[in-house]
Amino acid sequence: MLLLIAEHDGKLTQKMLAEITGKDKSSMVSIIDTLTDKGYVYREINPDDRRQQLLKITDKAKVDMPAIKEAYKQLNAKATEGIDREKLEVFEEVLFKISNNLKPLESNHISLRLKKPRNTTRKP
């Protein structure tokens, strides 16, 4: 998340970040609150639309960003170790297709709910 916020250089809203990442509103608030509590992100009112808050990284985040990028790079290298580029491209295509297939389900708010069993015992 922090890398995405940094890449957009203060022009990313919380809503836009949620759309990019596929996170729901409450999850996104929790993530941004955590990054704020750790001193990496702050919210600023959008001067073009006061209803929106822009996400910006702090000086602390700017200092830590090279180490975060390097850790991300190492994690990706380890995760894809021994997998040739062609297979990774096919994998990415399949994931993209699956994601697109599931998008209509998100908009319909499909959820499974368990029904409580009826109490068949009558009280006097």
N, C-alpha and C positions, 0 to 999 in steps of 0.2 A: 504494500500500500504506500509506504513511504517513498519508494522509488517512483511510483506513478504520480504522486503529489509533486515530487521534486521535478519530474519531467515536464509537468504542465506549468511550472513557474508562476504559481499564484493565480492561475486563471481557471482552476478546477473547483467546481462546487461539490458539496457533499452528495447531492443528487446525481451529478454527472459521474462521480466516482462509483456510486452504487450501481449505476447502469453499466459502466465499463466492466466492473468486477462481478456483476450478477448477484450482489448482496442485497438483502432487503433493508428497509429503512432502519429498523431497530438494530440489526447487526452492524450496520455502517456507523450508527451513532456510538455504539459500544467500542468499535475499533478506533474511531477518531478520538473518543474520550480517553482511551488508553494511551494513544500516541500523544495526546495533549498532556495527560498526567505525567508522562515520562519526559516531557519537555522537547518533543520532536516536531510538533505541529501546533499551529494556532489558527483560529477562525477569524476572518475579517469581513465586515459587511461589504457586499459588492456595491460600489458606488453607482453602477449602472442599474441595479435592481436591488433595492434595500431589503427585499424579502429573502434574498439569497446570501449565503455566507461562502466566501472563498477560502480554500484551504491553502495554507502557506507553511513552509518549513522554517524552523527556527535556526539560529546560528549554531546551536548544538548539533542539529541534524546535518547542517552543511559541513561541519567538522567531521562528523561520523560517517558521512555519505561514502567516501572512498572505501572504508572498511566494510560497509554494508554491501556495496557493489561487488567487492572482491569475494565476500562470503556467498553472495548470490551466484556469482560466476563459478565458484568452486562447487557449490551444491548442484548446479546444473551439470557441470562436468562429471561429477560423481554419479548422478542419476542417469546420465546417458552414456556412461562408460561402456565400451564394447558394442554399441549400437551404431550401425552405419547410417549415414545421412539420409539415404533413400528410405530406410525403415522409419526414421524419425519423421520424415515428411509425410509418409502414409499415416503414421500415428496421429500427427497433427490434423491431417485432413479428416480422419475418422472422428476425432474428438470434436472438431468444428461441426461436422454433420450431426453428430449426436446432440450437441448443444442446440443447434438450430431446430432439430426435431422436437426437443423438449420445450422450446420457448412458448408454443401455444398453450402448453399445460400451465405454465407460470401465469399467463394472463387470465386463465379460467379459474385460478385459485383452487385447484383441485386439492382436496385434503381428505384423509381418511379419518373418520371419527368412530370411536367405539361407543356403542350404545350401552347404557347401563341396563342391567337386567331388571325387569319389573319385579317388584316385591309382590308375590302372590299370596303371602300370608296376611290374612286380615286381622286387624287388632279389634278387640271387643269394645 
